[in-house]
Amino acid sequence: MPRPSKTAPMRRPTNVTLPPDLLAEARALDLNISQACAQGLAAAIASVRARQWLAENREALESSRRYVEENGLPLADFRTF
């Protein structure tokens, strides 16, 4: 079995089910389907993680917003713009 390259990330084979028209168009455009799927999955993961972070930190963000509304920006007197 070949050894994985230290520069190439590890990859695992998997099966995905795609709409036939989407797959045909990707092939016609000579897209790397594995790479495109990985990029799409990475974008979906980032989107979900961002929503989770906002949900988990909503209270702190709202508290900070209220503080600024009531008291102004901290160190605002030192701003030069």
C-alpha positions, -999 to +999 in steps of 0.1 A: +000+000+000+014+034-009+023+058+019+004+090+021+023+121+010+031+145+038+019+175+017-013+159+004-042+156+028-056+122+036-087+113+015-113+086+019-134+072-009-171+076-005-202+074-025-224+104-032-257+105-050-260+134-075-288+145-098-280+131-133-282+164-151-258+180-126-234+152-129-236+154-168-229+191-168-200+188-144-185+161-166-191+182-198-172+211-181-144+187-171-148+195-134-131+175-108-162+161-091-145+149-059-129+184-055-161+202-062-180+180-037-153+186-011-155+224-016-192+223-014-191+202+018-165+225+033-187+255+025-218+238+040-198+229+072-186+265+075-221+279+072-235+256+098-206+263+122-211+301+117-248+297+126-240+276+156-214+301+168-239+330+165-266+310+183-241+301+211-229+337+215-261+356+208-265+366+244-230+381+247-233+399+214-266+414+224-252+424+258-223+441+240-246+459+216-268+471+245-237+484+263-225+504+233-260+518+228-262+529+264-226+540+270-210+546+236-179+529+223-152+521+249-122+544+244-142+566+220-125+597+233-092+584+219-104+578+184-088+600+157-114+595+131 
